């Protein structure tokens, strides 16, 4: 009974099934604050680290796709087909690229965040 009470009184952990640009931008606010030297709570620091991990995860997914495409004769039809992201891109650089894209494209913030990360990186690092 106590477990049921705790469950019903606790806030929902996952409200959406797909993270959109608004949600990612809201988490990344705390990353910006910490990199600007502001003091944030541990909870807000965690939100900022979620931003880092999310963007890094999409970036790593792009690298994996690149490896798969280079060893497979069938071309990928994914949105990031025209992205040529250098393997040397740091987390900080990738995050700055994505945050600038989110800031510059507020009308697209309802789009799934992973797609926005891919679009931002593809625009910043196009294939030549």
Helices and strands as residue ranges (DSSP letters): H 2-9, H 21-35, H 42-71, G 79-82, H 91-104, G 106-108, H 113-124
